[in-house]
Amino acid sequence: MTTGAGDFELTVEELRVVARYVAESAQEVLPVFEEGVPGDTRPRAAVDAAWEFVNGARRTRLQRVAALDAHRAAREAPTEAARLAARAAGDAAAAAYLHPIAKATQVGHLLRGAACAARVAELRAGGDPNAADRLLEQARRRASPVLIDVLDRYPPAPAGRSRVAHLMSSLDASLRTSR
């Protein structure tokens, strides 16, 4: 995919690596959403759409629509854990359309799913930050050299006030120093 001045290229294969990484995180916490909101299939459809792309299908309207639907499900979810699980699912489907523009906000499309999963683990452990740290370490180990290469094309994750933003920044920093 060609880009404008100051930006870069992302191949479809690189997008598949990113989508796989995000889908793996979303898959881990999808049951949390499904337990909290039985019968709402939007996040599962988003994860399924992400896996279709990861497994070789062309990126299509399916990923875009499924991502938007999962994010709507997140806004309607009754608990923080369910919201975060649905958001991770939406991010997984949206990863097929990661923008090759050098803006820090794009890092969320790569790492927010793992940060959401870490926060869900923390919440389910009664607020224990060690649970989040363990999941972030797993996410760090799962990151392939290709994913880190893509991440390095972007500025560092933006600082934020939320716990998820903090977790995402922590993961970002650890991945950038892991080479």
KELUM-685279 format. One record per residue (C-alpha): residue in one letter; x, y, z. Coordinates in pm, 1 decimal, m for minus. Layout:
@aa: A | c1: X | c2: Y | c3: Z $
...
END
This chain:
@aa: M | c1: 0.0 | c2: 0.0 | c3: 0.0 $
@aa: T | c1: 150.1 | c2: 333.5 | c3: m99.8 $
@aa: T | c1: 157.0 | c2: 627.8 | c3: 132.3 $
@aa: G | c1: 210.4 | c2: 1000.6 | c3: 134.3 $
@aa: A | c1: 517.3 | c2: 1194.9 | c3: 243.4 $
@aa: G | c1: 630.6 | c2: 1121.5 | c3: 597.5 $
@aa: D | c1: 442.8 | c2: 793.9 | c3: 610.1 $
@aa: F | c1: 547.0 | c2: 439.0 | c3: 521.2 $
@aa: E | c1: 425.1 | c2: 116.5 | c3: 369.0 $
@aa: L | c1: 251.9 | c2: m178.3 | c3: 529.8 $
@aa: T | c1: 222.4 | c2: m501.6 | c3: 336.9 $
@aa: V | c1: m80.8 | c2: m726.0 | c3: 360.6 $
@aa: E | c1: 138.7 | c2: m985.7 | c3: 527.2 $
@aa: E | c1: 243.9 | c2: m734.4 | c3: 792.4 $
@aa: L | c1: m121.8 | c2: m646.1 | c3: 848.0 $
@aa: R | c1: m196.9 | c2: m1016.3 | c3: 896.0 $
@aa: V | c1: 76.2 | c2: m1036.8 | c3: 1162.5 $
@aa: V | c1: m72.8 | c2: m736.7 | c3: 1343.1 $
@aa: A | c1: m426.3 | c2: m875.6 | c3: 1315.0 $
@aa: R | c1: m310.6 | c2: m1213.3 | c3: 1451.1 $
@aa: Y | c1: m147.1 | c2: m1046.5 | c3: 1749.9 $
@aa: V | c1: m457.7 | c2: m845.6 | c3: 1834.4 $
@aa: A | c1: m692.2 | c2: m1139.6 | c3: 1767.6 $
@aa: E | c1: m493.8 | c2: m1359.3 | c3: 2007.9 $
@aa: S | c1: m547.5 | c2: m1106.6 | c3: 2286.6 $
@aa: A | c1: m914.3 | c2: m1062.8 | c3: 2202.3 $
@aa: Q | c1: m968.9 | c2: m1439.2 | c3: 2188.6 $
@aa: E | c1: m839.0 | c2: m1468.2 | c3: 2546.2 $
@aa: V | c1: m1097.9 | c2: m1229.7 | c3: 2690.1 $
@aa: L | c1: m1393.1 | c2: m1294.1 | c3: 2459.2 $
@aa: P | c1: m1550.2 | c2: m1533.6 | c3: 2713.8 $
@aa: V | c1: m1561.6 | c2: m1246.8 | c3: 2964.8 $
@aa: F | c1: m1789.0 | c2: m1051.4 | c3: 2732.1 $
@aa: E | c1: m1999.6 | c2: m1357.0 | c3: 2648.3 $
@aa: E | c1: m2049.5 | c2: m1436.9 | c3: 3018.4 $
@aa: G | c1: m2151.3 | c2: m1079.2 | c3: 3090.9 $
@aa: V | c1: m2370.4 | c2: m1028.8 | c3: 2785.6 $
@aa: P | c1: m2505.2 | c2: m1367.4 | c3: 2675.9 $
@aa: G | c1: m2659.2 | c2: m1365.9 | c3: 2332.0 $
@aa: D | c1: m2467.7 | c2: m1066.4 | c3: 2195.2 $
@aa: T | c1: m2256.9 | c2: m1214.5 | c3: 1916.5 $
@aa: R | c1: m2102.0 | c2: m893.2 | c3: 1784.9 $
@aa: P | c1: m1760.1 | c2: m927.6 | c3: 1952.9 $
@aa: R | c1: m1733.0 | c2: m1294.4 | c3: 1850.2 $
@aa: A | c1: m1819.1 | c2: m1196.3 | c3: 1492.2 $
@aa: A | c1: m1539.2 | c2: m938.2 | c3: 1503.6 $
@aa: V | c1: m1284.6 | c2: m1192.6 | c3: 1626.1 $
@aa: D | c1: m1402.4 | c2: m1437.5 | c3: 1359.3 $
@aa: A | c1: m1366.6 | c2: m1166.6 | c3: 1092.5 $
@aa: A | c1: m1014.4 | c2: m1095.9 | c3: 1215.4 $
@aa: W | c1: m921.1 | c2: m1464.5 | c3: 1194.3 $
@aa: E | c1: m1061.9 | c2: m1485.8 | c3: 841.5 $
@aa: F | c1: m823.5 | c2: m1209.0 | c3: 736.6 $
@aa: V | c1: m532.8 | c2: m1357.5 | c3: 934.0 $
@aa: N | c1: m589.1 | c2: m1693.9 | c3: 765.3 $
@aa: G | c1: m564.0 | c2: m1554.9 | c3: 414.2 $
@aa: A | c1: m896.2 | c2: m1399.4 | c3: 319.9 $
@aa: R | c1: m892.6 | c2: m1056.2 | c3: 163.9 $
@aa: R | c1: m973.3 | c2: m768.6 | c3: 393.5 $
@aa: T | c1: m1322.7 | c2: m658.5 | c3: 315.2 $
@aa: R | c1: m1616.8 | c2: m467.8 | c3: 447.4 $
@aa: L | c1: m1668.3 | c2: m763.7 | c3: 683.4 $
@aa: Q | c1: m1378.4 | c2: m655.5 | c3: 905.5 $
@aa: R | c1: m1485.4 | c2: m290.4 | c3: 907.2 $
@aa: V | c1: m1848.8 | c2: m361.5 | c3: 992.9 $
@aa: A | c1: m1762.8 | c2: m626.6 | c3: 1251.0 $
@aa: A | c1: m1517.4 | c2: m388.0 | c3: 1418.8 $
@aa: L | c1: m1776.3 | c2: m111.8 | c3: 1441.7 $
@aa: D | c1: m2039.1 | c2: m353.5 | c3: 1573.6 $
@aa: A | c1: m1804.3 | c2: m485.2 | c3: 1842.7 $
@aa: H | c1: m1720.6 | c2: m130.9 | c3: 1950.5 $
@aa: R | c1: m2093.5 | c2: m59.1 | c3: 1976.7 $
@aa: A | c1: m2128.4 | c2: m370.2 | c3: 2192.9 $
@aa: A | c1: m1847.8 | c2: m234.9 | c3: 2410.8 $
@aa: R | c1: m2033.9 | c2: 91.4 | c3: 2467.4 $
@aa: E | c1: m2345.3 | c2: m103.2 | c3: 2570.3 $
@aa: A | c1: m2171.4 | c2: m356.0 | c3: 2797.3 $
@aa: P | c1: m2267.1 | c2: m344.8 | c3: 3165.6 $
@aa: T | c1: m1920.4 | c2: m385.8 | c3: 3317.8 $
@aa: E | c1: m1571.4 | c2: m254.6 | c3: 3254.9 $
@aa: A | c1: m1440.2 | c2: m606.0 | c3: 3190.3 $
@aa: A | c1: m1709.8 | c2: m678.7 | c3: 2931.4 $
@aa: R | c1: m1650.8 | c2: m339.5 | c3: 2767.0 $
@aa: L | c1: m1279.3 | c2: m403.4 | c3: 2739.9 $
@aa: A | c1: m1328.4 | c2: m753.4 | c3: 2601.6 $
@aa: A | c1: m1562.9 | c2: m622.6 | c3: 2331.0 $
@aa: R | c1: m1324.3 | c2: m339.4 | c3: 2252.2 $
@aa: A | c1: m1037.0 | c2: m584.4 | c3: 2207.4 $
@aa: A | c1: m1255.8 | c2: m784.2 | c3: 1968.2 $
@aa: G | c1: m1335.6 | c2: m471.9 | c3: 1768.6 $
@aa: D | c1: m968.4 | c2: m381.5 | c3: 1755.7 $
@aa: A | c1: m887.4 | c2: m729.6 | c3: 1622.9 $
@aa: A | c1: m1117.7 | c2: m687.9 | c3: 1324.6 $
@aa: A | c1: m1004.7 | c2: m329.1 | c3: 1269.0 $
@aa: A | c1: m637.1 | c2: m430.7 | c3: 1262.5 $
@aa: A | c1: m678.7 | c2: m535.3 | c3: 898.5 $
@aa: Y | c1: m711.0 | c2: m164.1 | c3: 824.1 $
@aa: L | c1: m421.6 | c2: m28.7 | c3: 1030.5 $
@aa: H | c1: m321.4 | c2: 304.2 | c3: 877.7 $
@aa: P | c1: 38.2 | c2: 347.2 | c3: 761.4 $
@aa: I | c1: 63.5 | c2: 697.7 | c3: 900.7 $
@aa: A | c1: 327.5 | c2: 793.2 | c3: 1152.7 $
@aa: K | c1: 94.2 | c2: 899.1 | c3: 1432.2 $
@aa: A | c1: 113.3 | c2: 774.9 | c3: 1789.7 $
@aa: T | c1: m262.0 | c2: 717.5 | c3: 1796.4 $
@aa: Q | c1: m216.1 | c2: 431.1 | c3: 1549.0 $
@aa: V | c1: m22.2 | c2: 235.8 | c3: 1813.9 $
@aa: G | c1: m354.6 | c2: 169.1 | c3: 1983.5 $
@aa: H | c1: m455.2 | c2: m46.4 | c3: 1687.7 $
@aa: L | c1: m152.3 | c2: m266.5 | c3: 1752.0 $
@aa: L | c1: m141.1 | c2: m279.3 | c3: 2131.6 $
@aa: R | c1: m474.5 | c2: m175.1 | c3: 2284.9 $
@aa: G | c1: m615.8 | c2: m528.5 | c3: 2253.9 $
@aa: A | c1: m335.4 | c2: m668.6 | c3: 2468.1 $
@aa: A | c1: m370.6 | c2: m378.5 | c3: 2713.8 $
@aa: C | c1: m745.7 | c2: m439.6 | c3: 2737.7 $
@aa: A | c1: m684.3 | c2: m809.5 | c3: 2802.4 $
@aa: A | c1: m432.7 | c2: m721.1 | c3: 3074.5 $
@aa: R | c1: m681.9 | c2: m487.8 | c3: 3241.1 $
@aa: V | c1: m950.6 | c2: m756.4 | c3: 3224.6 $
@aa: A | c1: m712.0 | c2: m997.2 | c3: 3399.0 $
@aa: E | c1: m643.0 | c2: m732.8 | c3: 3662.2 $
@aa: L | c1: m1014.3 | c2: m673.6 | c3: 3720.4 $
@aa: R | c1: m1086.6 | c2: m1044.7 | c3: 3745.3 $
@aa: A | c1: m804.3 | c2: m1074.9 | c3: 4000.3 $
@aa: G | c1: m968.2 | c2: m818.6 | c3: 4227.1 $
@aa: G | c1: m757.9 | c2: m530.3 | c3: 4099.4 $
@aa: D | c1: m422.9 | c2: m707.1 | c3: 4141.3 $
@aa: P | c1: m174.6 | c2: m531.6 | c3: 3907.9 $
@aa: N | c1: 40.8 | c2: m845.5 | c3: 3901.4 $
@aa: A | c1: m229.0 | c2: m1014.8 | c3: 3692.6 $
@aa: A | c1: m201.6 | c2: m737.8 | c3: 3433.4 $
@aa: D | c1: 177.2 | c2: m756.1 | c3: 3441.6 $
@aa: R | c1: 166.1 | c2: m1130.1 | c3: 3373.4 $
@aa: L | c1: m57.7 | c2: m1081.0 | c3: 3069.7 $
@aa: L | c1: 160.3 | c2: m798.5 | c3: 2939.1 $
@aa: E | c1: 463.8 | c2: m1023.6 | c3: 2970.1 $
@aa: Q | c1: 282.9 | c2: m1294.0 | c3: 2772.5 $
@aa: A | c1: 191.8 | c2: m1034.5 | c3: 2509.0 $
@aa: R | c1: 552.5 | c2: m919.3 | c3: 2493.7 $
@aa: R | c1: 673.1 | c2: m1276.1 | c3: 2438.9 $
@aa: R | c1: 408.8 | c2: m1331.9 | c3: 2167.9 $
@aa: A | c1: 525.8 | c2: m1031.6 | c3: 1968.2 $
@aa: S | c1: 709.1 | c2: m1143.4 | c3: 1657.7 $
@aa: P | c1: 1000.3 | c2: m953.5 | c3: 1504.6 $
@aa: V | c1: 763.7 | c2: m846.9 | c3: 1224.4 $
@aa: L | c1: 516.6 | c2: m699.3 | c3: 1473.4 $
@aa: I | c1: 795.4 | c2: m511.3 | c3: 1649.9 $
@aa: D | c1: 925.5 | c2: m384.4 | c3: 1315.6 $
@aa: V | c1: 578.7 | c2: m250.2 | c3: 1233.3 $
@aa: L | c1: 550.2 | c2: m95.0 | c3: 1581.2 $
@aa: D | c1: 886.9 | c2: 76.0 | c3: 1537.8 $
@aa: R | c1: 750.9 | c2: 266.8 | c3: 1237.5 $
@aa: Y | c1: 517.6 | c2: 456.2 | c3: 1468.5 $
@aa: P | c1: 592.6 | c2: 705.5 | c3: 1743.9 $
@aa: P | c1: 555.1 | c2: 572.9 | c3: 2100.5 $
@aa: A | c1: 205.2 | c2: 515.9 | c3: 2234.6 $
@aa: P | c1: 40.5 | c2: 834.4 | c3: 2355.3 $
@aa: A | c1: 33.3 | c2: 893.3 | c3: 2726.3 $
@aa: G | c1: m309.6 | c2: 863.8 | c3: 2872.2 $
@aa: R | c1: m477.5 | c2: 877.7 | c3: 3208.2 $
@aa: S | c1: m672.2 | c2: 553.3 | c3: 3193.3 $
@aa: R | c1: m536.2 | c2: 225.7 | c3: 3326.0 $
@aa: V | c1: m557.8 | c2: 75.2 | c3: 2975.7 $
@aa: A | c1: m352.5 | c2: 363.7 | c3: 2834.3 $
@aa: H | c1: m92.6 | c2: 309.7 | c3: 3105.3 $
@aa: L | c1: m77.6 | c2: m63.4 | c3: 3031.9 $
@aa: M | c1: m50.0 | c2: 4.5 | c3: 2658.1 $
@aa: S | c1: 237.2 | c2: 248.9 | c3: 2712.9 $
@aa: S | c1: 414.0 | c2: m4.7 | c3: 2932.0 $
@aa: L | c1: 378.4 | c2: m277.3 | c3: 2667.2 $
@aa: D | c1: 490.8 | c2: m36.2 | c3: 2396.0 $
@aa: A | c1: 807.0 | c2: 55.4 | c3: 2586.4 $
@aa: S | c1: 890.6 | c2: m307.2 | c3: 2663.0 $
@aa: L | c1: 847.8 | c2: m412.7 | c3: 2299.2 $
@aa: R | c1: 1063.5 | c2: m131.1 | c3: 2168.9 $
@aa: T | c1: 1347.6 | c2: m228.4 | c3: 2402.1 $
@aa: S | c1: 1314.0 | c2: m604.4 | c3: 2345.9 $
@aa: R | c1: 1523.6 | c2: m623.1 | c3: 2029.3 $
END
